[in-house]
Amino acid sequence: MAGSLIKIDEEIVSSAVASVTLGGSDWDSSYDVYMVEFNNVSPSTAEQMKARFLESSSENSTANYDYAAKHFRTSGAFENLNGTNATSMTIASAQIHATTGNANGILYIFNANNSSEYTFIATESTIYAGSGQLAGDNGGNVFTVTSAVNGIKFFINSSHNIDSGTFTLYGLKK
């Protein structure tokens, strides 16, 4: 994929913030597929990482997010996760350890600029959940609204802060 990714936006968190937004006014609508990379994301409190889409640069928090994923962890068997009509997307389902843990992953966003289609995300994430426990997810989310989106907002479940991490949005060259 070298040379195929065009960096659109990047946010580097070095002190606590409530959320991280990519796109919005920086969104380049000339791509069919987008990729988001997040690295070394650490929360203030052990919690899950979530996301919501932006429509006209405004966060959509309605109950229109569905997901399904295969969850894996070093402490037990694989697990199937799913949900419908949630108010956010599940990006990392395991709780990220607050002081020594972090989350890393890649998301692919499809149909974002098509106002007559749902927007989909394919997710791959790994989480250090603390106490030597590694976890991860492989699955997807769908925004069940036919509208164009122009960004994505990441946050930690239960209104806790993101203490550190790097979030980068790319457009996939056609």
Disulfide bonds with the S-S distance in Angstrom:
none
